[in-house]
């Protein structure tokens, strides 16, 4: 064979030398990587051998500390204490010497062997060894080199060896565990002066020991104080009534005790069979407490008493009556530790009573009225504001001068009160003269039953002509009054019993209420009664709340009366057209403005002007004819639906913005949440379950649905079933949108809100069409043709009106507001693209 074709090979000795160099290099790299693990393993061996050699010494130290902190040597004699200390010191030295003699310091080779034992195949020993045979064989050397590489890989994965501390065989009686248990107990319950209790106290033999507690009253909420932990001569601030308890253990010989905080002459330490002496007393003033012993055990405390001030109560507003005649007293209370109760007492101020008519006789004795104040149960009772509301309208003293006193008390019986105020006791105000007269006779009967004959005479006069006097009230109150009269006449010769008197008073009260509040079913009578009550309030005076309630009653009655007029058949239309000049046309807007003006005058105290407007309103209502303004109910319904549609659109915009914010927030947190989910494992849920729609949107949707329910019945026309179906569909979609928002599903809520808005638009179109038909019918009935906008047409079909066709200032301003709103929404790029295109088309057209 040609020599040039034979590959060149190194000599065998050269290849062996390279293998040896590689093995040495590999071993060095492995040992360098294991440097810190070898050192930590060496530390583990040190701890292991320290535990083996010094566990008796450590247990002895823990036991001595436990004895010191438990104070076991404080009650023994000096000689015994010294002997115990010597034994402890000798045990300390002997056990330390024994442990040091048995302790063997570990070497690095032992640490390497411990680490090698924890690995499979003993890799460290293999790396430091060599081939015993076959070292001259190239194949064997090659296999050995690969084996060393595998061992090096195993060695690099070595972990620090844990200390092997097994003391059960060296301590079969578990003495080490007893020492640890004693030490753990004294950490929580032992004394804080172990050195003093172990050395100083036994050697000095200071005599008996003591301990004491200061327990403030429970109502203060302050914690108890352990006096033994307080430094000698310390100043303590403690509430009044704090209970001090002192106990002295051991002999009382040479012990002196005195205090100046209880306010008593002498307080002594009383010994009993329990083996200790005790003294208990309460802090009544600022002073000192002292314990002195002849051998130097002295304890002094300066006590500063914290006074418990009287509670304070004050009215935050005037005492007044509510609309329904109940007593209303707003008040505030302040106390350093809180009040536990309070009351309002009401007594008749007899000197201030106008003693005429039924009040001329001496009143029958009655107990004072006592009302408990509302005290919060869970809130802070140290300072709070509340309002006492109590219905005293049926009490005999209602409307008479009374003295009202408010009192509060704290835990120790201290009181605070409001200066008594003399004023008429709040009660129900009767605006109807007949009701007021009946209520007055009831009051006179409860004042004194000697008034019975006089009351019978007056009530007979009242009921003499029932057809006239009770024409507006019906026969029910008349029969009640006649029954009360007959009951009193039956006992004419004798005084009324308590049962009969109370029965008659109850009948008269019910009759007065029936006369005042009425039981009318006719809308005209309700309107007239509301007008009469408001006129009476102007003459007799009324509170702001009463004015507001009476005006609301008048508005409601007027609204019902107008609605009734629109439903009545329009007979004798020719006669109405003939009388058109004598009758006035009045819209609901005009009525609303007029009644607002009346209420404004009454609130300002301008009763004369208010009465003049009231007379005008009464005359206008009597002569009013509802013509073209009969569709004002439809106008009101259209306005209400338009407002609801606008509010629903705003709510849909807010819901869409909330959905966008949620998605943007999730996108920003996507990477972090993805990492968190990887850490959580395949079953991690992340944070996607958080609620993303606040409750405010739910409340707004619910309010819109309730608003639509109120507007549904405002239409005065029969607009057909389509209108009711459209409004019903809108309500249903609003309800579903509300449920979507509660479930945190804004996407579904947007779909239902869009359907609700479409249903509202359909309802508005149907209502507008019905209004146009009404105008056309009215124009036909009046003989004057009208265009679809309700304007009069001439015979040639042209608009015949003196009104300008150009838009008014209000119409121009409103159109500008609409255009500005369209431009604002066009600039909001967060809106859907289909909506933006629609808005742009509107701007291009207008």
Long-range contacts (C-beta under 8 A, 24 or more apart in sequence): 12-136, 12-138, 15-138, 15-141, 16-135, 16-136, 16-138, 16-141, 19-141, 19-142, 19-144, 19-145, 22-145, 23-127, 23-130, 23-144, 23-145, 23-148, 26-127, 26-148, 26-149, 26-152, 27-127, 27-128, 27-148, 27-152, 29-152, 30-123, 30-124, 30-127, 30-152, 30-155, 30-156, 31-127, 33-156, 34-115, 34-124, 34-155, 34-156, 34-158, 37-115, 37-158, 37-159, 37-160, 38-108, 38-111, 38-112, 38-115, 39-111, 40-160, 41-111, 41-114, 41-115, 41-160, 41-161, 42-106, 42-108, 42-110, 42-111, 44-114, 44-160, 44-161, 44-162, 44-163, 45-106, 45-110, 45-111, 45-114, 45-163, 46-105, 46-106, 47-163, 47-165, 48-163, 48-164, 48-165, 49-103, 49-104, 49-105, 49-106, 50-103, 51-163, 51-165, 51-167, 52-102, 52-165, 52-167, 52-170, 53-98, 53-99, 53-100, 53-102, 53-103, 54-95, 54-96, 54-99, 54-103, 55-167, 55-170, 55-171, 55-176, 56-95, 56-98, 56-99, 56-175, 57-92, 57-95, 57-96, 57-98, 57-99, 58-176, 58-179, 59-175, 59-176, 59-178, 59-179, 59-180, 60-88, 60-91, 60-92, 60-95, 60-179, 61-92, 62-179, 62-180, 62-182, 62-183, 63-178, 63-179, 63-182, 63-183, 64-88, 64-92, 64-198, 65-183, 65-186, 65-194, 66-179, 66-182, 66-183, 66-185, 66-186, 66-190, 67-198, 68-191, 68-194, 68-195, 68-197, 68-198, 69-186, 69-190, 69-191, 69-194, 69-197, 70-186, 70-190, 70-191, 71-190, 71-191, 71-197, 71-201, 71-209, 73-197, 73-198, 73-201, 73-202, 74-197, 74-201, 74-202, 74-209, 75-209, 75-249, 75-250, 76-202, 77-205, 78-202, 78-203, 78-205, 81-202, 81-203, 82-202, 82-203, 85-198, 85-199, 111-161, 114-161, 115-158, 115-160, 115-161, 117-161, 118-158, 118-159, 118-161, 119-154, 119-155, 119-157, 119-158, 120-154, 121-151, 121-154, 123-151, 123-152, 123-154, 123-155, 124-155, 126-151, 127-151, 127-152, 127-155, 192-229, 204-295, 204-296, 205-295, 206-293, 206-295, 206-296, 206-297, 207-250, 207-251, 207-253, 207-254, 207-255, 207-293, 207-294, 207-295, 207-297, 208-248, 208-249, 208-250, 208-251, 208-252, 208-255, 208-293, 208-297, 209-248, 209-249, 209-250, 210-246, 210-247, 210-248, 210-249, 210-291, 210-297, 210-299, 211-246, 211-247, 211-249, 212-244, 212-245, 212-246, 212-247, 213-244, 213-245, 214-238, 214-242, 214-243, 214-244, 215-242, 215-243, 215-245, 216-241, 216-242, 217-241, 217-242, 217-411, 217-412, 219-337, 219-338, 219-340, 219-410, 219-411, 220-337, 221-337, 227-299, 227-301, 230-301, 232-298, 232-299, 232-300, 233-300, 233-301, 233-302, 234-301, 234-302, 235-301, 235-302, 235-303, 235-304, 236-301, 236-302, 236-303, 236-304, 237-304, 237-306, 238-283, 238-303, 238-304, 238-305, 238-306, 239-283, 239-305, 239-306, 239-308, 239-337, 240-283, 240-284, 240-305, 240-306, 240-307, 240-308, 241-282, 241-283, 241-284, 241-308, 241-412, 242-282, 242-283, 243-280, 243-281, 243-282, 244-279, 244-280, 244-281, 244-282, 244-283, 244-289, 245-278, 245-279, 245-280, 246-278, 246-279, 246-280, 246-289, 246-291, 247-276, 247-277, 247-278, 248-276, 248-277, 248-278, 248-291, 249-275, 249-276, 252-277, 254-293, 254-294, 254-295, 255-291, 255-292, 255-293, 256-290, 256-291, 256-292, 256-293, 257-290, 257-291, 257-292, 258-290, 259-287, 259-288, 259-289, 259-290, 260-285, 260-287, 260-288, 261-285, 261-286, 261-287, 261-288, 261-289, 261-303, 261-305, 308-336, 308-337, 308-410, 308-412, 308-414, 309-335, 309-336, 309-414, 310-335, 310-410, 310-414, 310-415, 310-416, 311-335, 311-339, 311-408, 311-409, 311-410, 311-414, 311-415, 311-416, 312-416, 313-342, 313-406, 313-407, 313-408, 313-416, 313-417, 313-418, 314-418, 315-406, 315-418, 316-385, 319-404, 319-421, 319-423, 319-426, 320-426, 320-543, 321-426, 321-427, 321-429, 321-543, 322-389, 322-426, 322-545, 323-543, 323-545, 323-546, 323-548, 323-549, 324-391, 324-393, 324-428, 325-391, 325-392, 325-393, 325-398, 325-426, 325-427, 325-428, 325-429, 326-389, 326-390, 326-391, 326-392, 326-393, 326-426, 327-371, 327-388, 327-389, 327-390, 327-391, 327-392, 327-425, 327-426, 328-387, 328-388, 328-389, 328-426, 329-387, 329-388, 329-389, 329-404, 329-406, 330-385, 330-386, 330-387, 330-388, 331-373, 331-385, 331-386, 331-387, 331-388, 331-406, 331-418, 332-383, 332-384, 332-385, 332-386, 333-381, 333-383, 333-384, 333-385, 333-386, 333-408, 334-382, 334-383, 335-381, 335-382, 335-383, 335-408, 335-410, 335-416, 336-382, 337-382, 337-410, 337-411, 338-380, 338-381, 338-382, 338-410, 338-411, 339-375, 339-381, 339-408, 339-409, 339-410, 340-375, 340-381, 340-409, 340-410, 340-411, 341-372, 341-373, 341-375, 341-408, 341-409, 342-372, 342-373, 342-375, 342-406, 342-407, 342-408, 342-409, 343-370, 343-371, 343-372, 343-373, 343-406, 343-407, 344-369, 344-370, 344-371, 344-373, 344-388, 344-404, 344-405, 344-406, 344-407, 345-369, 345-370, 345-371, 345-404, 345-405, 345-407, 346-370, 346-371, 346-392, 346-397, 346-402, 346-403, 346-404, 346-405, 346-425, 347-402, 347-403, 347-405, 348-397, 348-400, 348-401, 348-402, 348-403, 349-400, 349-401, 349-402, 349-403, 349-422, 352-401, 352-422, 353-400, 353-401, 357-444, 358-440, 358-441, 358-443, 358-444, 358-447, 358-448, 358-451, 358-454, 358-455, 359-400, 359-444, 359-447, 361-447, 361-448, 361-450, 361-451, 362-448, 363-447, 363-448, 364-446, 364-447, 364-448, 364-449, 366-396, 366-397, 369-395, 369-397, 373-406, 373-408, 392-425, 392-426, 392-427, 393-427, 393-428, 394-509, 395-425, 395-427, 396-443, 396-446, 396-447, 397-425, 398-425, 398-426, 398-427, 398-428, 398-443, 399-424, 399-425, 399-427, 399-443, 400-424, 400-425, 400-443, 401-425, 429-540, 429-542, 429-546, 430-512, 430-516, 431-516, 431-532, 431-533, 431-536, 431-537, 431-540, 431-550, 432-515, 432-516, 432-532, 432-533, 432-536, 433-536, 434-462, 434-469, 434-473, 434-515, 435-512, 435-513, 435-515, 435-516, 436-512, 437-462, 438-462, 438-477, 438-481, 438-508, 438-511, 438-512, 438-515, 439-508, 439-509, 439-512, 441-508, 442-505, 442-508, 442-509, 442-512, 445-496, 445-501, 445-504, 445-505, 445-508, 446-501, 446-505, 449-495, 449-496, 449-501, 450-495, 452-488, 452-491, 452-492, 452-495, 452-496, 453-492, 455-488, 456-485, 456-488, 456-489, 456-492, 459-484, 459-485, 460-485, 472-525, 472-528, 472-529, 473-514, 473-515, 473-518, 474-519, 476-514, 476-519, 477-511, 477-512, 477-514, 477-515, 480-507, 480-508, 480-510, 480-511, 480-514, 481-507, 481-508, 481-511, 483-507, 484-508, 484-511, 523-557, 523-560, 523-561, 523-564, 524-561, 524-564, 526-557, 526-560, 526-561, 527-554, 527-557, 527-558, 527-560, 527-561, 527-621, 529-557, 530-554, 530-556, 530-557, 530-558, 531-614, 531-617, 531-618, 534-598, 534-614, 535-611, 535-614, 537-602, 538-602, 538-607, 538-610, 538-611, 538-614, 539-607, 539-611, 542-602, 544-603, 547-599, 547-602, 547-603, 548-599, 551-595, 551-598, 551-599, 551-602, 554-595, 555-592, 555-595, 558-591, 558-595, 558-621, 559-588, 561-621, 562-588, 562-591, 562-626, 562-632, 562-633, 563-633, 563-716, 565-624, 565-626, 565-630, 566-626, 566-630, 566-633, 566-716, 567-716, 573-781, 576-625, 577-782, 579-625, 580-625, 582-623, 583-623, 583-624, 583-625, 584-620, 584-623, 584-624, 584-625, 585-624, 585-625, 585-626, 585-627, 585-628, 585-629, 586-620, 586-621, 586-624, 586-626, 586-629, 587-629, 587-632, 588-629, 588-632, 588-633, 588-636, 589-632, 591-617, 627-778, 628-775, 628-778, 628-790, 630-716, 630-774, 631-716, 631-717, 631-771, 631-774, 631-775, 632-716, 633-714, 633-715, 633-716, 633-717, 634-714, 634-715, 634-716, 634-717, 634-719, 634-767, 634-770, 634-771, 634-774, 635-771, 636-714, 637-711, 637-714, 637-715, 637-767, 638-764, 638-767, 638-768, 638-771, 640-707, 640-710, 640-711, 640-714, 641-708, 641-711, 641-727, 641-760, 641-763, 641-764, 641-767, 642-764, 643-707, 644-704, 644-707, 644-708, 644-711, 644-760, 645-757, 645-760, 645-761, 645-764, 647-700, 647-704, 647-707, 648-704, 648-734, 648-753, 648-756, 648-757, 648-760, 649-757, 651-697, 651-700, 651-701, 651-704, 651-753, 652-750, 652-753, 652-754, 652-757, 653-831, 654-697, 654-700, 655-693, 655-697, 655-741, 655-746, 655-749, 655-750, 655-753, 656-746, 656-750, 656-830, 656-831, 656-832, 657-830, 658-692, 658-693, 658-694, 658-697, 658-746, 659-692, 659-746, 659-747, 659-750, 660-830, 662-692, 662-746, 691-744, 692-744, 692-746, 693-741, 693-744, 693-745, 693-746, 693-749, 697-741, 697-749, 698-738, 698-741, 698-742, 701-734, 701-737, 701-738, 701-741, 701-749, 701-753, 702-738, 704-734, 705-731, 705-734, 705-735, 705-738, 708-734, 708-760, 715-767, 715-770, 717-770, 717-771, 717-774, 718-770, 719-766, 719-767, 719-770, 720-766, 720-770, 722-762, 722-766, 723-763, 723-766, 723-767, 723-770, 726-759, 726-760, 726-762, 726-763, 726-766, 727-759, 727-760, 727-763, 729-755, 729-756, 729-759, 730-756, 730-757, 730-759, 730-760, 730-763, 733-759, 819-843, 819-846
